[in-house]
């Protein structure tokens, strides 16, 4: 069974590509999110988060993700 999706390969070697991709995604998301939050109202942000949570829950429930 291949476990490349984990942060650790063979329990003694870190998956640096995955860690770098996750860190880059986190910084990009924080940067883009910071710029968007200044332009939209907090109520709109609440609606967006609610819809995204609902879609995520639906996909989890259907077994797609």
C-alpha positions in Angstrom: 0.0 0.0 0.0 1.5 3.3 -1.1 1.4 6.2 1.4 2.7 9.1 -0.7 -0.1 11.3 0.5 1.2 11.4 4.0 3.8 13.9 5.3 6.1 11.0 6.1 7.3 8.4 3.7 8.4 5.1 5.2 8.1 6.7 8.7 11.7 8.2 8.5 11.7 10.5 5.5 9.7 13.7 5.2 7.8 14.5 2.0 9.3 18.0 1.4 7.4 18.5 -1.9 4.1 18.1 -0.1 5.2 20.3 2.8 6.4 23.1 0.4 3.1 22.9 -1.6 1.1 23.2 1.6 3.1 26.1 2.9 2.9 28.0 -0.4 -0.8 27.4 -0.6 -1.3 28.6 2.9 0.6 31.8 2.3 -1.1 32.4 -1.1 -4.5 31.8 0.5 -3.8 34.2 3.4 -2.6 36.9 1.0 -5.5 36.6 -1.4 -8.0 36.3 1.5 -6.6 39.4 3.1 -7.0 41.4 0.0 -10.6 40.1 -0.6 -11.8 40.7 2.9 -11.1 44.4 2.6 -13.4 44.6 -0.4 -16.4 42.6 0.8 -18.7 42.9 3.7 -18.5 40.5 6.6 -22.0 39.2 6.0 -21.1 38.2 2.4 -18.0 36.4 3.8 -20.3 34.5 6.2 -22.5 33.4 3.3 -19.5 32.3 1.2 -18.1 30.2 4.1 -21.5 28.7 4.8 -22.0 27.7 1.2 -18.5 26.2 1.0 -19.0 24.2 4.2 -22.3 22.9 2.9 -20.8 21.9 -0.4 -17.9 20.2 1.4 -20.3 18.3 3.7 -22.4 17.2 0.8 -19.4 15.9 -1.1 -18.1 14.1 2.0 -21.6 12.6 2.5 -21.7 11.4 -1.1 -18.3 9.9 -0.8 -16.7 12.0 -3.6 -14.0 13.3 -1.3 
